[in-house]
Amino acid sequence: METATASSSSSPASISFYDFLDRMRNPASLDLVRSIKSFIVSFSFYAPNPESDGKRVQDFFLSMETSIRDHPLWAGASDEEIDCAMEGLEKYVMTKLFSRAFACCPDDLRIDQEIAEKISMLQTFLRPEHLDIPTILRSESSWLLAEKELGKINAHKAPREKLLCIMNCCRVINNLLLNASMSEKHVLAGADDFLPVLIYVTIKANPPQLHSNLKFIQLYRRQAKLTSEAAYYFTNLVSAKSFIVDLHAKSLSIDEIEFEENMQVAKLANKVSSSSLLISHHYFNSASCAGQRN
C-alpha cells in the first residue's frame, strides 16, 4: 500500500499510523486495501460538495471500522487497538484526499481571505483591554506559545493533527487560567475568561485559512472523536472565528470613532502594501525579461 506523507515523529499517533500501514502491507489485508483504494478513486467522480463529501467519508469510516473489527488481522484486538487502526485509516485517506477535500469551494477561499484581511487590520491596534481581558491573564509568554501552536494548523493534512493544534493552543490558555485562579487573585469565570483570550490569541496568530481548516476538521474528523475536551475547544475556536467575522466597535471596549479610524488607517496601509508588492513584482518581471533578452 502506498505510503502517505507523514511526520517522522515517534509520537503515539505516528506509531499508530505506521502500524496501520504495516498491517495494510500484509497480503491478508488485500480486501481492505482494495476497499480503501476504491473509495479514494471514486471520491473524484463526484463534484465537490462539502456536506455530501463529509457524509460520504464518515459513512466510509463507519463501514471500515466494522470490516477491521471482523478482519483476521485484528482478531482479538482491543477497542484501543481498533481505534488506533481507525486513526491510521483516517490519516491515510484524508491525506490522499486533501487536495480534493480541503477548501474545495470558491466561497471557502473568499471567506479565508476576508478573515485574514480583517485580522490583519485588527492586529494593528487591538489590545487586551479592548476584549476586557483581566491583567492577571495577560501573559505574553503563554500567549506566544498558544499562538505558535495554533499557527501550525495549516502545516498538517490530517484532521486529527489539525485538531491537535487547536487543542494544544487551548490547553496553554486553560493552564494560564488555572494558574491565575490558584494565585487567589482571580476567580475563574470559565468561558467568560477563556473565550476572550482565545479570540486575542487567534487575532495575534492569524492562522492561514482559518475557516477552511475548521470546516475540514468538522467534516472529516471522525465524529466519535469530536467529543468531550476536543469538542469543547473546537467549538470555542469556531465561536472565536464567528466573533472576529462579526466584530465591530460595539463588540469591543473601545470608542466607536476610534475603532472606525483605526480600521480605515489599517485598510489604507494594506492597500499601499499590496500596491507596493504588485509594483515590485512588475519591476522584477521586467528586469528578468530584459536580462533574458540580453
C-alpha positions as CSV (number, residue, x, y, z in Angstrom):
1,M,0.0,0.0,0.0
2,E,1.4,3.4,-1.0
3,T,2.7,5.5,1.9
4,A,1.0,8.8,2.6
5,T,3.1,11.8,3.6
6,A,3.7,11.6,7.4
7,S,5.9,13.0,10.1
8,S,8.9,11.0,11.3
9,S,7.8,11.7,14.9
10,S,7.7,8.8,17.3
11,S,4.5,10.0,18.9
12,P,1.7,7.5,19.7
13,A,-0.2,8.9,16.7
14,S,2.8,8.3,14.3
15,I,3.3,4.8,15.8
16,S,-0.5,4.0,15.2
17,F,-0.2,5.3,11.6
18,Y,2.9,3.2,10.7
19,D,1.4,0.2,12.4
20,F,-1.7,0.6,10.2
21,L,0.5,0.9,7.1
22,D,2.5,-2.2,8.1
23,R,-0.7,-4.3,8.5
24,M,-2.0,-3.0,5.2
25,R,1.1,-4.4,3.5
26,N,0.3,-7.8,4.8
27,P,-1.1,-9.9,1.9
28,A,-4.1,-10.9,4.2
29,S,-5.2,-7.3,4.1
30,L,-5.8,-7.2,0.3
31,D,-9.6,-6.9,0.7
32,L,-9.2,-3.9,3.0
33,V,-6.7,-2.3,0.7
34,R,-9.0,-2.7,-2.3
35,S,-11.9,-1.1,-0.4
36,I,-9.7,1.9,0.6
37,K,-8.2,2.5,-2.8
38,S,-11.6,2.1,-4.5
39,F,-13.1,4.7,-2.1
40,I,-10.3,7.2,-2.8
41,V,-10.6,6.8,-6.5
42,S,-14.4,7.0,-6.5
43,F,-14.3,10.3,-4.5
44,S,-13.0,12.2,-7.5
45,F,-16.1,11.0,-9.5
46,Y,-18.3,13.5,-7.6
47,A,-18.4,17.3,-8.0
48,P,-17.2,19.0,-4.8
49,N,-19.9,19.3,-2.2
50,P,-18.6,19.7,1.3
51,E,-21.7,18.3,3.2
52,S,-22.1,15.3,0.8
53,D,-18.4,14.7,0.8
54,G,-18.3,14.8,4.6
55,K,-21.1,12.3,4.9
56,R,-19.6,10.0,2.3
57,V,-16.3,10.0,4.3
58,Q,-18.0,9.5,7.7
59,D,-20.1,6.6,6.3
60,F,-16.9,5.0,4.9
61,F,-15.1,5.2,8.2
62,L,-18.0,3.5,10.0
63,S,-18.2,0.7,7.4
64,M,-14.4,0.2,7.6
65,E,-14.4,0.1,11.4
66,T,-16.8,-2.9,11.1
67,S,-14.6,-4.5,8.5
68,I,-11.5,-4.0,10.6
69,R,-13.1,-5.4,13.7
70,D,-14.2,-8.5,11.8
71,H,-10.8,-9.0,10.0
72,P,-8.4,-11.8,10.9
73,L,-5.5,-9.3,11.2
74,W,-7.3,-7.7,14.1
75,A,-8.6,-10.9,15.7
76,G,-8.9,-10.4,19.4
77,A,-7.9,-6.7,19.2
78,S,-8.9,-4.4,22.0
79,D,-11.0,-1.3,21.4
80,E,-7.9,0.8,21.8
81,E,-6.1,-1.2,19.0
82,I,-9.2,-0.8,16.7
83,D,-9.2,2.9,17.5
84,C,-5.5,3.1,16.6
85,A,-6.2,1.4,13.3
86,M,-9.1,3.9,12.6
87,E,-6.8,6.8,13.4
88,G,-4.3,5.4,10.8
89,L,-7.1,4.9,8.3
90,E,-8.4,8.5,8.7
91,K,-4.9,10.0,8.3
92,Y,-4.1,7.9,5.2
93,V,-7.5,8.5,3.5
94,M,-7.6,12.3,4.2
95,T,-4.0,12.8,3.3
96,K,-4.8,11.2,-0.1
97,L,-8.0,13.3,-0.5
98,F,-6.6,16.5,0.9
99,S,-6.2,18.4,-2.4
100,R,-9.8,17.5,-3.3
101,A,-11.4,17.9,0.1
102,F,-9.7,21.0,1.6
103,A,-11.0,24.4,0.6
104,C,-12.7,22.9,-2.4
105,C,-15.3,25.6,-2.9
106,P,-14.6,29.2,-4.2
107,D,-16.5,30.5,-1.2
108,D,-14.1,28.9,1.2
109,L,-11.1,30.7,-0.4
110,R,-13.1,34.0,-0.3
111,I,-14.0,33.7,3.3
112,D,-10.5,32.7,4.3
113,Q,-9.2,35.8,2.6
114,E,-11.7,38.1,4.2
115,I,-11.0,36.7,7.7
116,A,-7.2,37.0,7.1
117,E,-7.5,40.6,5.9
118,K,-9.8,41.6,8.8
119,I,-7.5,40.0,11.4
120,S,-4.5,41.8,9.7
121,M,-6.2,45.1,10.2
122,L,-7.2,44.3,13.8
123,Q,-3.6,43.4,14.6
124,T,-2.5,47.0,14.1
125,F,-4.4,48.4,17.1
126,L,-6.3,45.7,19.1
127,R,-5.1,45.4,22.7
128,P,-6.1,43.0,25.5
129,E,-8.2,45.7,27.3
130,H,-10.4,46.0,24.2
131,L,-11.6,42.5,24.9
132,D,-11.8,43.1,28.7
133,I,-9.0,40.5,29.4
134,P,-8.0,40.8,33.1
135,T,-4.5,41.9,33.8
136,I,-3.7,38.7,35.6
137,L,-4.3,36.8,32.3
138,R,-2.0,38.9,30.2
139,S,0.9,36.6,29.9
140,E,2.9,37.3,26.8
141,S,4.9,34.1,27.1
142,S,1.8,31.9,27.4
143,W,0.1,33.8,24.6
144,L,3.1,33.4,22.3
145,L,3.2,29.7,22.9
146,A,-0.6,29.4,22.2
147,E,-0.2,31.4,19.0
148,K,2.6,29.1,17.8
149,E,0.5,26.0,18.4
150,L,-2.5,27.5,16.5
151,G,-0.2,28.7,13.8
152,K,0.8,25.1,13.0
153,I,-2.7,24.1,11.9
154,N,-2.1,24.7,8.2
155,A,1.1,22.6,8.1
156,H,-0.9,19.4,8.6
157,K,-3.2,17.5,6.2
158,A,-4.9,15.0,8.6
159,P,-7.9,16.2,10.6
160,R,-6.7,14.8,13.8
161,E,-3.4,16.7,13.6
162,K,-5.1,19.9,12.8
163,L,-7.4,19.4,15.7
164,L,-4.4,18.7,18.0
165,C,-3.0,22.1,17.1
166,I,-6.3,23.7,18.4
167,M,-6.3,21.6,21.5
168,N,-2.6,22.4,22.3
169,C,-3.3,26.1,21.9
170,C,-6.4,25.9,24.1
171,R,-4.6,23.8,26.8
172,V,-2.0,26.6,27.1
173,I,-4.8,29.1,27.6
174,N,-6.6,26.8,30.1
175,N,-3.4,26.3,32.1
176,L,-3.0,30.1,32.2
177,L,-6.5,30.4,33.6
178,L,-5.9,27.6,36.2
179,N,-2.6,29.3,37.3
180,A,-4.4,32.6,37.7
181,S,-7.2,31.0,39.8
182,M,-4.7,29.3,42.0
183,S,-3.0,32.6,42.7
184,E,-6.2,33.6,44.7
185,K,-6.2,36.9,42.9
186,H,-8.7,35.9,40.3
187,V,-11.9,33.9,40.4
188,L,-12.1,31.6,37.4
189,A,-15.1,32.5,35.2
190,G,-14.9,29.7,32.7
191,A,-15.8,30.6,29.1
192,D,-16.2,34.3,30.1
193,D,-12.4,34.3,30.7
194,F,-11.4,31.6,28.2
195,L,-13.0,32.9,25.0
196,P,-11.7,36.5,25.1
197,V,-8.1,35.2,25.5
198,L,-8.7,32.7,22.6
199,I,-10.0,35.5,20.4
200,Y,-7.0,37.6,21.2
201,V,-4.6,34.7,20.5
202,T,-6.3,33.9,17.3
203,I,-6.0,37.5,16.1
204,K,-2.3,37.6,17.1
205,A,-1.7,34.3,15.3
206,N,-3.8,35.0,12.2
207,P,-3.6,31.3,11.3
208,P,-3.8,30.7,7.5
209,Q,-7.1,29.5,6.1
210,L,-8.8,29.5,9.4
211,H,-12.3,29.0,8.0
212,S,-11.2,26.1,5.7
213,N,-9.3,24.4,8.5
214,L,-12.2,24.5,10.9
215,K,-14.6,23.2,8.2
216,F,-12.2,20.4,7.2
217,I,-12.0,19.2,10.8
218,Q,-15.7,19.4,11.3
219,L,-16.4,17.4,8.1
220,Y,-13.7,14.8,8.1
221,R,-12.6,14.2,11.7
222,R,-14.3,11.0,12.8
223,Q,-17.4,12.1,14.7
224,A,-16.7,9.8,17.6
225,K,-13.6,11.8,18.2
226,L,-15.2,15.3,18.2
227,T,-16.4,14.9,21.8
228,S,-15.6,16.0,25.3
229,E,-12.4,18.2,25.5
230,A,-11.8,18.1,21.8
231,A,-15.4,19.3,21.1
232,Y,-15.2,22.0,23.8
233,Y,-12.0,23.5,22.4
234,F,-13.1,23.2,18.8
235,T,-16.4,24.8,19.5
236,N,-14.7,27.7,21.3
237,L,-12.4,28.3,18.3
238,V,-15.5,28.3,16.0
239,S,-17.0,30.9,18.3
240,A,-13.8,32.9,18.2
241,K,-13.9,32.9,14.4
242,S,-17.5,33.9,14.3
243,F,-16.8,36.7,16.8
244,I,-14.0,38.0,14.6
245,V,-16.1,37.8,11.4
246,D,-18.9,39.8,13.0
247,L,-16.7,42.1,15.1
248,H,-17.5,45.8,15.1
249,A,-16.9,48.7,17.5
250,K,-19.7,47.7,19.9
251,S,-18.1,44.2,20.2
252,L,-15.2,45.8,22.0
253,S,-14.4,48.2,24.8
254,I,-13.3,50.9,22.5
255,D,-14.7,54.3,21.3
256,E,-16.6,53.8,18.1
257,I,-14.9,56.6,16.3
258,E,-11.5,55.4,17.4
259,F,-12.3,51.9,16.1
260,E,-13.5,53.2,12.7
261,E,-10.5,55.4,12.3
262,N,-8.1,52.6,13.2
263,M,-9.8,50.2,10.7
264,Q,-9.6,52.8,7.9
265,V,-5.9,53.5,8.6
266,A,-5.2,49.8,8.6
267,K,-7.2,49.2,5.4
268,L,-5.3,52.0,3.7
269,A,-2.0,50.6,4.9
270,N,-3.0,47.2,3.5
271,K,-3.8,48.7,0.1
272,V,-0.5,50.6,0.0
273,S,1.3,47.4,0.9
274,S,-0.5,45.4,-1.8
275,S,0.3,48.0,-4.4
276,S,3.9,48.1,-3.4
277,L,4.1,44.3,-3.8
278,L,2.5,44.5,-7.2
279,I,4.9,47.2,-8.4
280,S,7.9,45.2,-7.1
281,H,6.6,42.1,-8.8
282,H,6.2,44.1,-12.1
283,Y,9.7,45.5,-11.9
284,F,11.2,42.1,-11.1
285,N,9.4,40.5,-14.0
286,S,10.5,43.4,-16.3
287,A,14.1,43.1,-15.2
288,S,14.1,39.3,-15.6
289,C,12.7,39.7,-19.2
290,A,15.3,42.3,-20.0
291,G,18.1,40.1,-18.7
292,Q,16.9,37.2,-20.8
293,R,16.8,39.4,-23.9
294,N,20.4,40.5,-23.2
